[in-house]
Amino acid sequence: MTTGAPPAGLRHAAVLCADPDELARRADPEVRATLAAGGAVRIVLDRRGVRAFRDVLDDLPDDERIGFPAPAEVAAIPPARRLDDLPRDAPSLLLGRVCADDPTPDGELAEDTITLLLADEPATVLCVYDPDDPVQHARALRSHAWLLTEVGLCRNPAFRPPSATSPVPGGVLGSSVATVPVPDGAALSTLRERVAAIAAEVGVEPERAEALVLAAHEAMLLASGADLRSDLRPGHHVLDVRVAPAAVVTECRSTPPSGTPAAGAATVEDPRLAHLRRFCDRATVHTDPDGRLVRVLTGTTP
């Protein structure tokens, strides 16, 4: 049961529950709904938690779509790539305590990374927190748009979304290594050269580096509102390149000239966005009255 209209993309929810058996019962409907829709499930818990889920799901036939990776294995994966082994053509579900078990600020930054860079994924990410731990309780409420309660997924009124626009904390998306103005279509060559140089500096292998450059180019066109056949629209366009652990993030911000309306929001089904995603691991679009930001993540390794 979901209260409130569910989003088309990511459902990032906190589960305030310390008892493994209650956690399994609470998440059971979400697991079954994901499998019924043809998706895959990853449950990242200790042995007691895994045993509770196996008991609750005991009536289901063995299904290779249900996986139980070790918490340490998932913790070693950058947050924005934790869904990489799950199918993109069906809903997926990831449940675990990886972020809660990291007491450092990196745990909260990981939550913000998931919110920002997986926003358009057809996925449910359930982050388990201890309701009796005041620090965990506060982080859970602050970092999740949804809560998984006894009655299902509910909107979380205490959620404080991270900034979708630059600047954002360096720990979320990496440190900025270059800011490049792109005033017109002719300057797109400068954009490509700068991104290619950064890819080489951080050791991205040639084929992925080429895709990274193409993604930055297409992201700038999408930010400006250009269609698949037109050039960069007039406006104030800026590229920001960030280097994070195991990834390069390019942010393309386009602000239209004064008096010109900003480009409309790009939907998940937008052919321009689908075209951009051919060249990267993740891409999200944020539109506000001042313009549009297109954010692209490409892992430094496949």
Buried (B, 14 or more C-beta within 10 A) or exposed (E): EBEEEEEEBBBBBBBBBEEBBEBBBBBEBBBBBBBEEEBBBBBBBEEEBBBBBBEBBEEEEEEEBBBBBEBEEBBEBBBBBBBEEBBEEBBBBBBBBBBBBBEEEEBBBBBBBBBBBBBBBBBBBBBBBBEEBEEBBEBBBBBBBBBBBEEBBBBBEEBEEBEBBBEBEEBBBBEBBBEBEBEEBEBBEBBBEBBBEBBEEBEBEEEBBBBBBBBBBBBBBBBBBBEEEEEBBBBBBBBBBBBBEBBBBBBBBBBBEEEEEBBEEBEBEBEBBEBBBEBBBBBBBBBEEEBBBBBBBBBBEE
